[in-house]
């Protein structure tokens, strides 16, 4: 018994000082993810250099656009709400008709450059300017200081109500005196549209002037 005790003690104390520690595999299992920082100026410059058709860009909600422009002629209504429950505003002023409650989009047809990026919400959502309608709201900010600075011209060919469209838009941005100006005009025409004997010739124009007194006061 006296010999067994020390023998077991020696076997239990194995020397591990010469062993190589296992390699750290956490770096391989969890590779480092690069972090990219993009400023607002970089994003604006990239968007300004693009020359891609608007239909290929992710902008408006696909279902909302399809229901409004394609299915609307078939009396389709989102969630069953009529058009009077969806509010449309320009610079915070409601454009819905006081009697029918509908909004006439033809009043600003052809002014795509200045109405290109509205704020659209579907369902019960509050606007930053007013309480939204039950069916949602569309808010267009057409103040001269809010529009993109620059000169833009375009020509388009269509096979629907008209065949040709030409647009020209100029926005000055704020000058040193705090003034901003924006002008836009377009013409859409067709000797005959997709329906035989239908003549189309429409002109649209837009003008906006804004004075910025300071960051909290714009007129």
Secondary structure, DSSP 4 states (H G I P E B T S, - for coil): -HHHHHHHHHHHS---TTSPPPP--HHHHSPPPP-----HHHHHHHHHT----GGGS--S-HHHHHHHHTSGGGT--GGG--GGGEEEEETTEE-B-TTT--B-GGGGTT-TTTSSS-EEEESS---SSSPPBTTEEEEE---GGGSPPEEEEEEEE-SSS-SEEEEEEEE----TTSEEEEEEEEEEEESS-SSTT--EEEEEEEEEEEEEEETTEE-
